[in-house]
Amino acid sequence: MYKELKSAVLITICFTVITGILYPLAITGVAQLIFPRQANGSILRRNGKVVGSELIGQNFARPEYFHPRPSAAGSGYDGAASSGSNLGPTNPALADRLSKGGAQFRSENPTYTGAIPADAITASASGLDPEISPANARVQTLRVASARKMNPDTLQAIVDAMAEGRTLGLLGEPRVNVVKLNMKLDELVPFQR
């Protein structure tokens, strides 16, 4: 029995060192060499100061900024509370939330009368999604252009330039990163109060 116990302890120690220390260090080292920006969180900086990550949304609510998808993560884009709402399509709470979200979207974009893009009122699975659809961005362009006192066509050109297509041409959907777009707007057209 002592021989089997000794073998079990040695195997446990060996696999703990391999899978708990050596493998994570190797993967971290390779990531730092090949993809250092991504391995460190895809951090966004302005004037040397960290302002966020391009991977995690932020709650922009002022009219001069594009607004992200609603967040179900804590009090909004809280990485420690990442989660979806998990409400099913027949749940009255979901219908109520979508109705309120639609009313808020209409009040924020009063000149828009078309169908509301789904991502404008629904949260992502993580609740941290930093991206919106190009359709959602197009709808918000008039509000943002008006608040920033700029030509809507010029703003739409900026949005189009910032839009990303499907990954590898077939994965995911076309999208616009709201955090990067709002940073670009502040850089190109500082908001005048």
VOGU-3710 file (C-alpha; in Angstrom, 3 decimals, decimal comma):
1> mykelksavl> 0,000/0,000/0,000  2,845/2,397/0,801  4,203/1,914/-2,732  0,840/2,875/-4,321  0,459/5,885/-2,024  3,976/7,065/-2,861  3,246/6,690/-6,600  -0,027/8,616/-6,274  1,629/11,478/-4,362  4,527/11,674/-6,860
11> iticftvitg> 2,154/11,681/-9,845  0,054/14,400/-8,196  3,135/16,547/-7,527  4,473/15,919/-11,030  1,196/16,869/-12,756  0,735/19,866/-10,455  4,157/21,199/-11,476  3,553/20,466/-15,175  -0,046/21,702/-15,493  -0,070/24,260/-12,711
21> ilyplaitgv> 3,318/25,921/-13,177  5,261/24,944/-16,307  2,386/24,963/-18,813  0,916/28,334/-17,683  4,395/29,914/-17,686  5,108/28,576/-21,180  1,775/29,798/-22,578  2,195/33,198/-20,906  5,706/33,502/-22,316  4,612/32,586/-25,842
31> aqlifprqan> 1,659/35,002/-25,633  3,933/37,819/-24,426  6,325/37,162/-27,328  3,789/36,760/-30,129  0,763/38,825/-28,988  1,957/41,184/-26,218  -0,851/43,767/-26,624  -3,598/41,135/-26,528  -1,911/39,166/-23,737  -1,962/42,301/-21,602
41> gsilrrngkv> -5,677/43,024/-22,103  -5,755/45,139/-25,310  -5,434/48,269/-23,174  -6,475/51,634/-24,661  -4,563/54,737/-23,607  -5,072/58,454/-24,091  -2,152/60,771/-23,306  -0,390/57,879/-21,566  -3,348/57,233/-19,250  -5,293/53,959/-19,349
51> vgseligqnf> -8,898/54,661/-20,363  -10,133/51,117/-20,894  -9,799/47,968/-22,921  -11,028/47,403/-26,433  -12,416/44,073/-25,187  -14,759/45,425/-22,484  -17,559/47,896/-23,081  -18,094/51,095/-21,141  -21,323/52,823/-20,249  -21,405/55,898/-22,496
61> arpeyfhprp> -24,683/57,695/-21,833  -24,147/61,297/-22,958  -25,672/62,328/-26,317  -22,289/63,214/-27,877  -21,173/59,583/-27,646  -22,299/56,409/-29,340  -24,065/54,213/-26,816  -23,152/50,544/-26,361  -25,425/47,557/-25,975  -27,218/47,341/-22,648
71> saagsgydga> -25,223/45,436/-20,038  -26,527/42,728/-17,729  -23,204/42,704/-15,839  -23,794/44,136/-12,387  -24,466/47,863/-12,472  -23,216/47,991/-16,063  -20,007/46,694/-17,622  -18,733/45,350/-14,313  -16,169/42,685/-15,215  -16,562/41,042/-11,808
81> assgsnlgpt> -20,270/40,494/-12,475  -20,074/39,324/-16,095  -23,214/37,456/-17,069  -26,219/37,530/-19,302  -29,737/38,095/-18,075  -30,701/34,469/-18,845  -34,313/35,497/-19,382  -36,195/33,269/-21,820  -38,279/34,619/-24,711  -41,560/33,953/-22,899
91> npaladrlsk> -40,458/35,603/-19,652  -42,532/38,741/-18,945  -39,477/40,389/-17,336  -37,661/40,197/-20,677  -40,609/41,705/-22,537  -40,774/44,495/-19,951  -37,024/45,161/-20,178  -37,139/45,253/-23,994  -40,123/47,590/-23,922  -38,353/49,973/-21,534
101> ggaqfrsenp> -35,144/49,709/-23,560  -37,049/50,520/-26,750  -38,680/53,552/-25,137  -35,314/54,791/-23,875  -33,734/54,251/-27,302  -36,533/56,241/-28,956  -36,178/59,079/-26,431  -32,388/59,224/-27,010  -32,793/59,128/-30,814  -36,064/61,039/-31,403
111> tytgaipada> -35,524/61,639/-35,132  -35,269/57,907/-35,860  -38,577/56,226/-36,710  -37,500/52,863/-38,165  -37,139/49,466/-36,535  -34,815/49,441/-33,528  -31,710/47,302/-34,104  -31,853/44,258/-31,802  -28,459/44,974/-30,253  -29,644/48,424/-29,166
121> itasasgldp> -31,980/46,905/-26,556  -30,594/43,413/-25,845  -27,563/42,587/-23,716  -24,814/40,272/-24,902  -24,149/36,898/-23,280  -21,305/38,300/-21,165  -22,875/41,703/-20,560  -19,478/43,231/-21,442  -19,658/43,459/-25,256  -17,848/46,598/-26,501
131> eispanarvq> -19,307/46,339/-30,008  -22,539/47,282/-31,742  -23,826/46,522/-35,213  -23,220/49,014/-38,035  -27,020/49,431/-38,207  -27,118/50,482/-34,541  -24,255/52,931/-35,139  -26,034/54,374/-38,208  -29,163/55,044/-36,155  -27,152/56,914/-33,497
141> tlrvasarkm> -25,189/58,995/-36,028  -27,749/61,832/-36,227  -27,867/62,249/-32,438  -24,084/62,230/-32,051  -23,565/64,560/-35,046  -26,109/67,007/-33,662  -24,556/66,966/-30,171  -21,058/67,478/-31,605  -22,259/70,054/-34,148  -20,835/68,198/-37,117
151> npdtlqaivd> -22,009/67,014/-40,512  -23,802/63,627/-40,218  -22,217/62,428/-43,481  -18,734/63,150/-42,107  -19,575/61,262/-38,923  -21,006/58,334/-40,918  -17,734/58,179/-42,888  -15,829/57,905/-39,588  -18,178/55,141/-38,421  -17,769/53,288/-41,720
161> amaegrtlgl> -13,975/53,554/-41,464  -14,061/52,149/-37,918  -16,418/49,256/-38,804  -14,920/45,772/-38,840  -16,112/42,962/-41,081  -16,539/39,307/-40,252  -13,439/37,680/-38,782  -11,627/35,777/-41,560  -14,513/36,805/-43,814  -16,984/34,345/-42,297
171> lgeprvnvvk> -16,984/34,353/-38,475  -19,249/36,633/-36,477  -21,063/39,698/-37,702  -19,891/43,112/-38,929  -19,373/45,369/-35,923  -18,185/48,709/-34,589  -16,197/48,937/-31,346  -17,957/51,691/-29,376  -15,016/52,386/-27,044  -12,560/52,851/-29,918
181> lnmkldelvp> -15,096/54,849/-31,964  -15,814/57,272/-29,113  -12,083/57,684/-28,453  -11,529/58,427/-32,156  -14,344/61,007/-32,102  -12,808/62,753/-29,087  -9,501/62,824/-30,941  -10,879/64,107/-34,275  -13,807/66,252/-33,102  -13,477/67,255/-29,446
191> fqr> -16,886/67,898/-27,923  -17,682/71,577/-27,411  -20,070/72,269/-24,528
//
